[in-house]
Amino acid sequence: LQAAVASACTFAAGAALPLGLAAISTMAAMNVVVASGSLVTLAVLGAHAARAGGAPLLTGALRVTFWGAAAMAVTSVIGSLFGAFV
């Protein structure tokens, strides 16, 4: 139960900044602003997770940021194949 609560809180914290950035950015800059903000948030959360687990901060931050960027890229490609992005 403790792990589930921690995971839910981390997910909410990770979603808060990109959602806030989407709310205040212009349509023209939204893709870059939200993607950049998401990657920064992932790096910070990855470093926090590494610290909690006793791992090197940089390794944790880079690992989470890399896989987050990979997930964004795959999602973007699939979305463009189905015409979801203009």
C-alpha positions in Angstrom: 0.0 0.0 0.0 2.9 2.4 0.8 4.5 1.7 -2.6 1.1 2.4 -4.3 0.6 5.7 -2.5 4.2 6.7 -3.3 3.8 5.8 -6.9 0.5 7.8 -7.2 2.1 10.9 -5.6 5.1 10.6 -7.9 2.9 10.3 -10.9 0.8 13.4 -9.8 4.0 15.4 -9.2 5.4 14.4 -12.5 2.2 15.4 -14.3 1.7 18.7 -12.6 4.5 20.7 -14.3 3.8 19.7 -17.9 0.1 20.3 -17.4 0.9 23.7 -15.9 3.2 24.5 -18.8 0.5 23.5 -21.3 -1.9 25.8 -19.6 0.3 28.9 -19.9 2.2 28.2 -23.2 1.1 29.4 -26.6 -0.1 26.9 -29.2 3.0 27.5 -31.4 5.4 26.7 -28.6 3.4 24.1 -26.7 5.2 21.0 -28.2 8.6 22.3 -27.3 7.6 23.7 -23.9 5.7 20.7 -22.7 8.3 18.2 -24.0 11.2 20.1 -22.4 9.4 20.6 -19.2 8.5 16.9 -19.1 12.1 15.9 -19.6 13.3 18.2 -16.9 10.6 16.9 -14.5 11.7 13.3 -15.4 15.3 14.1 -14.6 14.5 15.6 -11.2 12.2 12.7 -10.3 14.8 10.2 -11.5 17.4 11.8 -9.3 15.1 11.7 -6.3 14.3 8.1 -6.9 18.0 7.3 -7.2 18.7 9.1 -4.0 15.9 7.2 -2.2 17.4 3.9 -3.5 21.0 4.8 -2.7 22.0 4.9 -6.4 24.1 7.6 -8.1 21.9 10.6 -8.8 23.2 11.2 -12.4 22.7 7.6 -13.4 19.1 7.6 -12.1 18.3 11.0 -13.7 19.8 10.0 -17.1 18.1 6.6 -17.1 14.6 8.0 -16.4 15.1 10.9 -18.8 16.3 8.7 -21.6 13.4 6.3 -21.4 11.0 9.1 -21.0 12.3 10.7 -24.2 12.2 7.4 -26.0 8.5 7.0 -24.9 7.7 10.5 -26.1 9.4 9.8 -29.5 7.5 6.5 -30.0 4.2 8.1 -29.0 4.9 11.0 -31.4 5.7 8.7 -34.3 2.6 6.5 -33.7 0.5 9.6 -33.3 1.7 11.1 -36.6 1.0 7.8 -38.4 -2.6 8.0 -37.3 -2.9 11.8 -38.1 -3.1 12.8 -34.4 -0.6 15.6 -34.9 -1.0 18.5 -37.2 
